[in-house]
Every structure is written in structure tokens, then in C-alpha cells.
Amino acid sequence: MQILNRSANYNYFITEEFEAGIILLGSEVKSLREGKASIKEAYIVEKKSELFLINSNISEFKSANRFNHIPKRERKLLLHKKQLEKIIIKITHQGFSAVPIKIFFNKKGFAKILIGIGKGKKLYDKRETIKKRDDNRRNLRGED
């Protein structure tokens, strides 16, 4: 199961992508496997030389009862030291933004997050994106 952030490519020019681990509780993993999560409004921030996923919503797992998690809590991301330093330099000094693109499970069953590093688009860039997308649809349908 994949949780996608479709607005990421619409709102940002993504230049680099990194795959990171994410620290989750048991009830969060079960909710993710059911596909009950959203990262549309989520973003990534740096705190004390670590990266955290903020404002992601992973719904409560119904069978967890009192052992359930807080749906919008901060979640720590796990990266190699060099990757972490590279991302922190880009988002703090060079004006880039770190955005979650998708959450997925790898072959070993671990939850991973794909992080995109990019610059925000202006309104005219977004209009251009919409125009290209509409043109591609017309071409696929065979319309002129």
C-alpha cells in the first residue's frame, strides 16, 4: 500500500529525492497497511540536526483501543548522516523545501518515506503545469 502526495509535484519543482526510514508505533503501521493516512498537508522540518515529519495524519487503528496513537504527532525520519547533512544544508541555507512524496513499504516490510527536495512554484508555473497536463490528455484521446 502506498500513500501519495499528489500536490507535491504540482506545488514544487522537485530536484532531488531521498528514501528515509520513519519511526512508527505498532498501531500506526497497521493503519498504514490499511491505507488510512494522508500526507497532503505534511512537511519536513529540521530540529536539533534531525528531520521530523510534521502534520501527517495517520488515522487511529480501531482494534488498538487504549494503546492507540495520536493521529497528527511528529514522526522522526531516519537517514544516513551524509544524506541528513545534505538535506539540512539545502533547506536551511539554500532556500529549498523538503516535502514528503509518498509513504510505502519496502521488500523487507519496513515503512519508508520518499522525500523530495525542491523549490516552490509560482502561480504562473502552476498554470503552465495544468496546461501541459491538459495537452497530454488531449493527445492521448486523439483530440486536436
KAFEN-V313562 format. One record per helix or strand. SS is the DSSP state (H for helix, E for strand). FROM is the first residue (numbers start at 1). TO is the last residue. If there is no record, write none. Layout:
# KAFEN-V313562
ss	from	to
SS	FROM	TO
SS	FROM	TO
This chain:
# KAFEN-V313562
ss	from	to
E	3	4
H	7	11
E	12	22
H	26	34
E	37	38
E	43	47
E	50	54
E	57	58
H	62	67
E	75	78
H	81	93
E	97	105
E	111	120
H	123	141
